[in-house]
Amino acid sequence: MLALGIDCGTECTGFGIVELREHQLICVASGAIKLSTRDSLPRRLAIVFERLAEIIREHQPNDVAIEDVFYALNAKSALKLGQVRGVAMLAASSAGLEVAEYSPLSIKSAVVGYGRAEKQQVQHMVARLLNLENIPEPPDVADALAIAICHLHTAGTLRRQYAT
């Protein structure tokens, strides 16, 4: 099972592809789509779509997972983030993939065991779970890997429940 986790952002969108093979989590690929604030929002959205579509074509994940909408103080930022999330969903659905959404609380709980964990705790646990030599940077990459790990844990549990 191969899952693509996407941490959507208007300046940096992290992605992480994790494989669950024989009860072991393996990092297949990860990185960040860095965007220039000098580019218009439509241009940034196009870059995110094109890059995610390329990543999906290259790695052929079984599933895509993204972080669910969370509360934002700034309505304008929340709207822009929603547009990036929509583009990520479009890239996945255009490739015929389902998109799973997880709350920040459930992602942190699945990876760290505590829903209110700090970013550094998530980064360290992701590195540990994936046997990485270094902590994933920027934090958006660690978050994307955490989303993929959360999905693999959740999907595996659901499969076992339906098998019985």
Salt bridges, closest charged atoms under 4 A:
GLU19 OE1 - ARG21 NH2 2.82
GLU54 OE2 - ARG51 NH1 2.80
GLU58 OE2 - HIS59 NE2 3.50
ASP63 OD2 - HIS151 NE2 3.20
ASP68 OD1 - ARG85 NH2 3.86
GLU101 OE1 - ARG85 NH2 2.44
ASP143 OD2 - LYS119 NZ 2.50
